[in-house]
Amino acid sequence: MKTRTDRNEQGGQIWADRVLLVLLAASLIGALVQITMGGAVRVTGSGDGCPDWPTCFGNWIPPFEYHALMEYTHRTIGVLVGLTIIAAVLRVWLKHRGEATVVTSATAGLIAVSVTGGIGGAVVLSDLDPGLRTLHLLLAEAVLLLMAHALVATVYLRSEIGGGLPRGLVLMALAGSAMTLIALLSGSYAVWRGAGAVCPSWPLCGGSIIPQYELVWIHVAHRVLALLSVFPAMGAAHMAMKVKGGSNSSARTLRLLGIVVSAIIVTQVLLGAANPWTGFAQWARVSHLTFASLQWVSMCLMTLLILLPVARRSLAEVVDRDEVSAGSISGAVA
């Protein structure tokens, strides 16, 4: 009979592959940093710091100028994230190709980050078209989702053991995730249309309830969508904090995520208000996008943990105990 150590050495236990876990976590964190840097490029007006792509003013080394360095740093982080995802995909395909869910998510993440880079080039060559910039951000957020799914699926899986989470929690988390993404994209689109700073006050726009012209409508629509996203997200967080479960489920992690999501939402609302209160300071605008992405990826992690409720390690321990018990019984019978 093979022991668990034997199976680990053969790569059978994906959750024990620390190299893969580090690569997936680094990909997820790197994608978030990349989005944050993209926000900094946007609010500092550095989107056209390099007017060509993939080079910068025809060279692979950018000129020592603020906007060019900002834009090229954004590109460089994207390349590093792509290389990290490539390493993760190679690791999965070489050692864990039987794990279809992880293989699919990681490979899709690699495709998504490649397309994101290409769209980023199209953004530069199209003179920062608002539609392409929104698509660029959407794909970047998709990379976050796919790498989060690959990471969670590496550690958790579905099983009848430890299940039984309320269906309402699943629906609330899905709604919260979807609405968070819609609110995030609407905010970015508002900025790229020039509507990001048209409302000098909060929560009302200049004291008026009804918007007076198109750009104000775009800005107010973002605020309304952001408000609507709070309800399912906070509802899911509240329900997650009440989840109970044994050692074989992700209940403890879900409760922790519920607290984290609640804290992020409160911070995000305050940052949204801080934008007009500070005259749309750069730190407030960058932080607002960063926490929007944090809220999105946290909601995705929560949803994934609800759908994949059992820790692989706990399930492996159950299997090992069963094998030991079966071996003891066989020995006793013999």
Buried (B, 14 or more C-beta within 10 A) or exposed (E): EEEBEEBBEEBBBBBBBEEBBBBBBBBBBBBBBBBBBBBBBBBBEBBBBBEEBEEBBEEEEBEEBEBBBBBBBBBBBBEBBBEBBBBBBEBBEEBBEEBEBBBBBBBBBBBBBBBBBBBBBBBBEEEBBBEBBBBBBBBBBBBBBBBBBBBBBBBBBEBEBBEEBEEEBBBBBBBBBBBBBBBBBBBBBBBBBEBBBBBEEBEEBEEEEEBEEEBBBBBBBBBEBBBBBBEBBBBBBBBBBEBEBEEBBBBEBBBBBBEBBBEBBEBBBBBBBBBBBEEBEEEBBBBBBBBBBBBBBBBBBBBBBBBBBBBBBBBBBBEEEEBEEEEEEEEEEE
